[in-house]
């Protein structure tokens, strides 16, 4: 036990993956916490840092499932300056025979990764780790070790606050306008979640932000039922100065109320006149700084009420 603790105290591990994902959380993170005293994280989208190689051979690298060209080149160039190179996979990322029946796009991405892994990373790998006994048997020639999954324990926090914007594709300009506002709010409030209705473009617009749920557009009957599925707290209704918006009504208030929430609305017509003085309504000029301030005020009020309740 003493030798194991000594080994743990002296080593660090860099986990290299695509960002938050179940493979790292269920398999790699518990392994790292058990065997290493210090854990670093890097995403494939990050620029490789020269500071990593300054840590010397006391740092091992665990590559999770895949690697991209820039990180592959970085590891190849500085291989002698790292400790061990470890590779974890919980899907069959090496064998095309296992990809039969998969969607063409998914199989193509696997094929590109397989080439990069087989001819680029594989010669550098010291140890393999897999997520199942089936993969261990299939790749027994690599002598992999099976990592047992562990559940992710949710961190204790206050009750989550759900911020939402439910709008059709005709409001994509508002979705773009809201994105930096939502980013500021989410980074400042780890217990706030954001829900938005949209398609592929909306998903691409918000994919870099934490705790964002993009819900596909739905018909009216389905939407009414959807509003009853869970509690939401603050509804957003920005309305930019565009010709198409000139004919809008104040019915967005009813959608927000159906979700059991208060609402923050642009201080433009028809909202400025028809919603002035209404309970649960905050009117704000179309200035991003004012919207951040108004949303933050509503969040603070909710947290106070939750604490008192």
C-alpha positions as CSV (number, residue, x, y, z in Angstrom):
1,X,0.0,0.0,0.0
2,X,2.8,2.4,0.9
3,X,4.5,1.7,-2.5
4,X,1.2,2.4,-4.3
5,X,0.7,5.6,-2.5
6,X,4.2,6.7,-3.2
7,X,3.8,6.0,-6.9
8,X,0.5,7.9,-6.9
9,X,2.1,10.9,-5.1
10,X,4.8,11.3,-7.7
11,X,2.9,11.2,-10.9
12,X,0.5,13.3,-12.9
13,X,-1.9,12.4,-15.7
14,X,-3.0,14.5,-18.7
15,X,-6.4,13.4,-19.9
16,X,-6.8,14.3,-23.6
17,X,-10.4,14.0,-25.0
18,X,-13.0,16.0,-27.0
19,X,-14.3,17.6,-23.8
20,X,-16.9,16.5,-21.2
21,X,-18.1,13.0,-22.2
22,X,-19.3,9.8,-20.6
23,X,-16.3,7.7,-21.4
24,X,-14.0,10.0,-19.4
25,X,-16.4,10.5,-16.6
26,X,-17.4,6.8,-16.1
27,X,-14.1,5.1,-16.9
28,X,-11.0,7.3,-17.1
29,X,-11.7,9.8,-14.3
30,X,-12.1,7.1,-11.6
31,X,-8.9,5.4,-12.8
32,X,-7.0,8.7,-12.8
33,X,-8.2,9.6,-9.3
34,X,-7.1,6.2,-8.0
35,X,-3.6,6.1,-9.6
36,X,-2.5,9.7,-9.9
37,X,-2.0,12.6,-7.5
38,X,-2.5,15.3,-10.0
39,X,-4.9,15.3,-13.0
40,X,-4.8,17.7,-15.9
41,X,-7.4,18.0,-18.6
42,X,-7.0,19.1,-22.2
43,X,-9.5,19.1,-25.1
44,X,-8.6,18.2,-28.6
45,X,-9.7,21.6,-29.7
46,X,-7.2,23.2,-27.3
47,X,-3.8,24.3,-28.7
48,X,-1.1,22.0,-27.3
49,X,0.8,23.9,-24.6
50,X,4.6,23.9,-24.4
51,X,4.2,24.0,-20.6
52,X,3.2,20.3,-20.6
53,X,6.6,19.1,-21.7
54,X,8.2,21.2,-19.0
55,X,6.6,18.7,-16.5
56,X,8.9,16.1,-17.8
57,X,8.5,12.3,-17.7
58,X,6.5,12.6,-14.4
59,X,3.4,13.2,-16.5
60,X,1.6,10.4,-18.4
61,X,-0.9,11.1,-21.2
62,X,-4.3,9.3,-21.5
63,X,-5.8,9.7,-24.9
64,X,-9.5,9.0,-24.8
65,X,-11.0,7.3,-27.9
66,X,-9.6,9.6,-30.6
67,X,-6.9,12.1,-31.5
68,X,-6.6,14.9,-34.0
69,X,-3.6,15.9,-36.2
70,X,-2.3,18.8,-34.1
71,X,-2.2,16.7,-30.9
72,X,-0.8,13.7,-32.7
73,X,2.1,15.8,-34.1
74,X,2.7,17.4,-30.7
75,X,2.9,14.0,-28.9
76,X,5.1,12.6,-31.7
77,X,7.5,15.5,-31.6
78,X,7.8,15.5,-27.8
79,X,7.3,11.7,-27.1
80,X,10.6,11.4,-25.2
81,X,9.6,14.2,-22.8
82,X,6.5,12.5,-21.6
83,X,6.1,9.5,-19.3
84,X,3.7,6.7,-20.6
85,X,1.2,7.2,-23.4
86,X,-2.1,5.4,-22.5
87,X,-5.1,4.9,-24.8
88,X,-8.7,4.2,-23.7
89,X,-11.5,3.0,-25.9
90,X,-15.0,1.7,-25.2
91,X,-16.1,1.3,-28.8
92,X,-14.4,-0.8,-31.5
93,X,-12.5,2.0,-33.0
94,X,-9.9,-0.2,-34.9
95,X,-11.8,-2.8,-36.9
96,X,-13.9,-1.9,-39.9
97,X,-15.6,-5.4,-39.7
98,X,-17.3,-4.2,-36.5
99,X,-18.8,-1.1,-38.2
100,X,-21.3,-3.0,-40.4
101,X,-24.8,-1.6,-40.0
102,X,-23.6,1.8,-38.6
103,X,-24.7,5.0,-40.3
104,X,-22.3,5.9,-43.2
105,X,-21.3,9.2,-41.7
106,X,-20.5,7.6,-38.3
107,X,-18.6,4.8,-40.0
108,X,-16.6,7.2,-42.1
109,X,-15.5,9.2,-39.0
110,X,-14.4,5.9,-37.4
111,X,-12.4,5.0,-40.5
112,X,-10.6,8.3,-40.4
113,X,-9.8,7.8,-36.7
114,X,-8.7,4.3,-37.3
115,X,-6.1,5.4,-39.8
116,X,-4.8,8.1,-37.5
117,X,-4.7,5.7,-34.6
118,X,-3.2,2.7,-36.4
119,X,-0.5,4.6,-38.3
120,X,0.1,7.6,-36.0
121,X,-0.7,7.0,-32.4
122,X,-0.4,3.2,-32.0
123,X,3.5,3.1,-32.3
124,X,3.6,5.5,-29.3
125,X,1.2,3.7,-27.0
126,X,2.6,2.0,-23.9
127,X,-0.7,0.6,-22.4
128,X,-4.2,0.1,-23.6
129,X,-7.4,0.3,-21.5
130,X,-10.9,-0.8,-22.6
131,X,-14.4,-0.4,-21.2
132,X,-15.6,-4.0,-21.5
133,X,-14.5,-7.7,-21.4
134,X,-15.6,-8.1,-25.0
135,X,-13.1,-5.5,-26.2
136,X,-10.4,-7.1,-24.0
137,X,-10.9,-10.5,-25.6
138,X,-11.1,-9.0,-29.1
139,X,-7.9,-7.1,-28.6
140,X,-6.1,-9.5,-26.3
141,X,-3.0,-9.1,-28.6
142,X,-2.7,-5.6,-27.2
143,X,-2.9,-6.9,-23.6
144,X,-5.4,-4.2,-22.6
145,X,-6.7,-3.7,-19.1
146,X,-10.4,-3.4,-18.4
147,X,-11.5,-0.3,-16.5
148,X,-14.6,-0.7,-14.4
149,X,-17.1,2.1,-14.7
150,X,-18.1,4.2,-11.7
151,X,-21.2,6.4,-11.5
152,X,-20.8,10.2,-11.7
153,X,-21.8,11.7,-8.3
154,X,-23.6,14.9,-8.8
155,X,-22.0,17.8,-6.9
156,X,-24.1,19.3,-4.2
157,X,-25.6,22.6,-5.3
158,X,-28.6,24.8,-5.0
159,X,-31.8,24.0,-7.0
160,X,-31.1,24.4,-10.7
161,X,-32.6,27.4,-12.4
162,X,-34.0,26.9,-15.9
163,X,-33.7,29.8,-18.3
164,X,-35.5,29.3,-21.6
165,X,-36.2,30.8,-25.0
166,X,-38.9,29.1,-27.0
167,X,-39.1,30.4,-30.6
168,X,-39.5,29.3,-34.2
169,X,-36.9,29.5,-36.9
170,X,-38.2,33.0,-37.8
171,X,-36.4,34.2,-34.7
172,X,-32.9,33.0,-35.6
173,X,-31.6,36.6,-35.5
174,X,-32.8,36.8,-31.8
175,X,-31.0,33.5,-31.1
176,X,-27.8,34.9,-32.4
177,X,-28.3,38.1,-30.5
178,X,-28.9,36.2,-27.2
179,X,-25.9,33.8,-27.5
180,X,-23.3,36.1,-25.9
181,X,-25.8,37.1,-23.2
182,X,-26.5,33.5,-22.3
183,X,-22.7,32.8,-22.3
184,X,-22.1,35.5,-19.7
185,X,-25.0,34.3,-17.6
186,X,-24.0,30.6,-17.7
187,X,-20.4,31.2,-16.9
188,X,-21.4,33.4,-13.9
189,X,-24.0,30.9,-12.6
190,X,-23.1,27.2,-12.5
191,X,-26.6,26.3,-11.3
192,X,-28.4,27.9,-14.3
193,X,-29.4,25.8,-17.3
194,X,-30.6,27.2,-20.6
195,X,-33.2,25.6,-22.9
196,X,-33.8,26.7,-26.4
197,X,-35.9,25.5,-29.3
198,X,-34.1,25.2,-32.6
199,X,-32.5,23.1,-35.3
200,X,-29.0,22.4,-36.5
201,X,-27.9,26.1,-36.8
202,X,-29.1,26.8,-33.3
203,X,-27.3,23.8,-32.0
204,X,-24.1,24.9,-33.7
205,X,-24.5,28.4,-32.3
206,X,-24.7,27.2,-28.6
207,X,-22.7,24.0,-28.7
208,X,-19.7,25.5,-27.0
209,X,-21.7,26.6,-23.9
210,X,-22.3,24.4,-20.8
211,X,-25.7,23.3,-19.6
212,X,-27.6,24.2,-22.8
213,X,-30.4,21.9,-24.1
214,X,-31.5,22.5,-27.7
215,X,-35.0,21.1,-28.3
216,X,-36.3,20.3,-31.8
217,X,-39.2,22.4,-33.2
218,X,-42.5,20.7,-32.5
219,X,-46.2,21.2,-33.5
220,X,-48.5,23.2,-31.4
221,X,-50.2,20.3,-29.6
222,X,-46.9,18.7,-28.7
223,X,-45.5,22.0,-27.6
224,X,-48.3,22.6,-25.1
225,X,-47.7,19.2,-23.6
226,X,-43.9,19.8,-23.6
227,X,-44.4,22.9,-21.4
228,X,-45.8,20.7,-18.7
229,X,-42.9,18.2,-18.6
230,X,-40.7,20.1,-16.1
231,X,-40.4,23.3,-14.2
232,X,-38.9,26.4,-15.9
233,X,-38.2,29.7,-14.2
234,X,-37.3,32.6,-16.5
235,X,-38.6,32.9,-20.0
236,X,-36.9,35.2,-22.5
237,X,-38.7,37.1,-25.3
238,X,-36.2,39.3,-27.2
239,X,-37.7,41.1,-30.2
240,X,-35.3,42.9,-32.6
241,X,-36.2,45.8,-34.7
242,X,-37.0,44.0,-38.0
243,X,-39.9,44.5,-40.4
244,X,-41.0,40.9,-39.8
245,X,-41.4,41.6,-36.1
246,X,-43.7,44.6,-36.6
247,X,-46.8,42.4,-36.8
248,X,-46.1,40.4,-33.6
249,X,-48.6,40.2,-30.7
250,X,-48.1,39.7,-27.0
251,X,-49.0,35.9,-27.0
252,X,-45.4,35.1,-26.0
253,X,-46.5,36.0,-22.5
254,X,-49.0,33.1,-22.5
255,X,-46.3,30.6,-23.6
256,X,-44.0,31.7,-20.8
257,X,-46.8,31.6,-18.2
258,X,-47.8,28.1,-19.4
259,X,-44.3,27.1,-18.4
260,X,-44.9,28.5,-14.9
261,X,-42.2,31.2,-15.4
262,X,-41.7,34.9,-15.2
263,X,-40.6,36.7,-18.4
264,X,-38.1,39.2,-19.6
265,X,-39.3,41.0,-22.8
266,X,-37.8,43.5,-25.2
267,X,-39.1,47.0,-24.5
268,X,-40.5,47.4,-28.0
269,X,-44.0,47.2,-29.5
270,X,-46.3,45.4,-28.9
271,X,-44.6,44.4,-25.6
272,X,-43.9,47.9,-24.4
273,X,-47.6,48.9,-24.5
274,X,-49.5,45.7,-24.0
275,X,-47.3,44.2,-21.2
276,X,-46.5,47.3,-19.2
277,X,-47.3,46.8,-15.5
278,X,-48.2,43.1,-16.0
279,X,-47.3,40.7,-13.1
280,X,-44.2,38.6,-13.8
281,X,-43.1,40.8,-16.7
282,X,-39.8,42.7,-17.0
283,X,-39.3,45.0,-19.9
284,X,-35.8,45.7,-21.0
285,X,-34.3,47.8,-23.8
286,X,-32.5,45.8,-26.5
287,X,-29.1,46.4,-25.0
288,X,-27.1,43.2,-24.1
289,X,-25.7,44.7,-20.9
290,X,-29.2,45.6,-19.7
291,X,-30.4,42.1,-20.5
292,X,-27.5,40.5,-18.6
293,X,-28.4,42.8,-15.6
294,X,-32.1,41.9,-15.8
295,X,-31.5,38.2,-16.1
296,X,-29.0,38.2,-13.2
297,X,-31.5,40.1,-11.1
298,X,-34.2,37.5,-11.7
299,X,-31.7,34.7,-10.9
300,X,-30.7,36.4,-7.6
301,X,-34.4,36.8,-6.7
302,X,-35.1,33.2,-7.3
303,X,-32.0,32.1,-5.3
304,X,-33.2,34.2,-2.4
305,X,-36.7,32.7,-2.5
306,X,-35.3,29.2,-2.8
307,X,-33.0,29.8,0.2
308,X,-35.8,31.2,2.3
309,X,-38.2,28.5,1.2
